[in-house]
Amino acid sequence: MDMKDFKIDTSEKITTGFQIPDGYWDAFSEKVMQRIPKEEPKIISFYARNKRWIYSAAAVLVLALSLPIVNQLQNKEQELSSSEIENYLTLNKSVSDDEIVNLLEQEDIDKLKVNTPISKDALEDELSNNIDVEQYITNEN
């Protein structure tokens, strides 16, 4: 197959069979403008459309962040340190030893027990040499 030289300017034109009506392009812009709506469409912003959801999310976020803070404040109010309890008992002498023992649980009593072995000889020696033996026996101040 031989390739013939093809020159677009000198070769004959092929007709497609389609023709544009006379004056079509003269009225084209007017026809397009008539089809465009006169009023501009209403634009709804993302914020205005989803305002309720945004406020709901913000409320949930505030609630979620405030719960741990409230919980921590309540725990601080409920917890008493041992020094506070000791100071209270020292200042309120109206509380008797029996009342304190009744308020203690078995765990607390077990923690207070001292397991120091004392021989009878050491106990007798301490009681005989101590002038304030009567104070220890009667528990008077």
Sequence and secondary structure as in RCSB ss.txt:
>XXXX:A:sequence
MDMKDFKIDTSEKITTGFQIPDGYWDAFSEKVMQRIPKEEPKIISFYARNKRWIYSAAAVLVLALSLPIVNQLQN
KEQELSSSEIENYLTLNKSVSDDEIVNLLEQEDIDKLKVNTPISKDALEDELSNNIDVEQYITNEN
>XXXX:A:secstr
       TTTS     S    TTHHHHHHHHHHHHS SS      HHHHTHHHHHHHHHHHHHHHHHHHHHHHHH
HHH   HHHHHHHHHH TTS HHHHHHHS HHHHHHH       HHHHHHHHHH TTHHHHHHT  
